[in-house]
Amino acid sequence: MLLITGASGRVGRRTAVLLAQEGYSLRLMTRTPEQAPKLDGAEVVRGDFAEPATLDNGFAGVSTALVISGSGKPGERALLHRNAFEAAARAHVKHVVYLSLQGASPTSKYPFSRDHALSELYLEETGLPYTVLRNAFYLDMFPDKFDADGVMSGPAKETRGAFVSREDAARTAAAVLADPPGGTHDVTGREALSLDDVARRFSALTRQPLRYQAESAKSARDRLCKREPPSWRVDLSVGWFEAIAAGELEHTSNAVFRFTGKKPMNLEEYFTLFPELLQPFRRAQDHASGS
Ligand SMILES: NC(=O)c1ccc[n+]([C@@H]2O[C@H](COP(=O)([O-])OP(=O)(O)OC[C@H]3O[C@@H](n4cnc5c(N)ncnc54)[C@H](OP(=O)(O)O)[C@@H]3O)[C@@H](O)[C@H]2O)c1
């Protein structure tokens, strides 16, 4: 029995579908059972990392569990993950696969990266066999990063990132869950792109004038704090770009190919296959034309 947590989320849902198509026996854990994918032969259980008592049922009798990182404030997220790992240990799960972040480090510029580093430590402390998949930032994040004028502003400098699609992240998670290799692996796209490259390539794909505007971390913070009071959300938004600037997500790996047998999709291939993901650009275009 394979367990997937966060089964209503995007990567969890897609991983579940891919494994169900291969005939694996699945248990899907979610806080919202009514939103879990309906898959033949898959059990759905309610579980919330914030409520440890809800977890034991879900992990019981499981051979391999995919623990999808949950949502929460930086600093608190790792504690949620620890609850999940401890439940896996109580249930003597044979292998835990944890979805982490490329460059996870206690000294990262990105607050969630520091949480992932701590989560990885908690996983190791359980003594359970594990595989950590350190996903690069998702390509999927970009359509929402451009403003109504087609500008993506942020302190990423000209540094590159090896952005990966959620689809390749899910395919890799599915392959690894079926046959866990152990160890810690960066899961990246096949090329590293600067945000200038990203803007130019989305511009060509959508036939809209899009551009990247580099700015200092201070001016990003000031700009965001005009819209909302200073908070951990502002730290996350600025830190996302700063982690790119620091080269934390620059390295490309061959993990997607190694585990799935297919090269990761590049930006054009991915958004052509899933054109609905370009919707935010269409909304911006409608807004600009007043329709
Ligand atoms: N954004 C990036 O660029 C990036 C890069 C690398 C890694 N990641 C990580 O990859 C993960 C999966 O990405 P995604 O796009 O699939 O995210 P998503 O659609 O937001 O799904 C995350 C899922 O986590 C589950 N979750 C949240 N809080 C939970 C809790 N307290 N207990 C149990 N489950 C909880 C939820 O599932 P249910 O609603 O089913 O409970 C949620 O749908 C993210 O959480 C993120 O940490 C992101």
The ligand as an ORCA input file, in Angstrom:
! r2SCAN-3c Opt
* xyz 0 1
  N       6.204     26.289     -5.317
  C       7.375     25.757     -5.633
  O       8.050     26.262     -6.515
  C       7.813     24.552     -4.878
  C       9.047     24.037     -5.132
  C       9.427     22.911     -4.457
  C       8.594     22.297     -3.544
  N       7.398     22.808     -3.319
  C       6.522     22.073     -2.389
  O       5.752     21.168     -3.092
  C       4.532     21.000     -2.390
  C       3.471     20.521     -3.343
  O       3.236     21.498     -4.294
  P       1.782     21.710     -4.853
  O       1.909     22.625     -5.970
  O       1.106     20.397     -5.046
  O       1.088     22.477     -3.619
  P      -0.455     22.563     -3.295
  O      -1.291     22.391     -4.501
  O      -0.594     23.798     -2.476
  O      -0.682     21.296     -2.376
  C      -0.107     21.189     -1.120
  C      -1.011     20.289     -0.315
  O      -0.429     20.087      0.974
  C      -1.444     19.632      1.805
  N      -1.357     20.236      3.133
  C      -1.308     21.553      3.437
  N      -1.334     21.696      4.778
  C      -1.414     20.444      5.304
  C      -1.509     19.929      6.622
  N      -1.531     20.737      7.694
  N      -1.579     18.593      6.783
  C      -1.589     17.763      5.713
  N      -1.495     18.179      4.443
  C      -1.435     19.516      4.252
  C      -2.774     20.036      1.198
  O      -3.430     18.874      0.764
  P      -4.952     18.574      1.181
  O      -5.707     19.810      0.824
  O      -5.285     17.393      0.359
  O      -4.953     18.302      2.656
  C      -2.374     20.880      0.015
  O      -3.284     20.770     -1.031
  C       4.249     22.352     -1.761
  O       3.591     22.213     -0.527
  C       5.621     22.972     -1.618
  O       6.067     22.974     -0.296
  C       6.984     23.923     -3.959
*
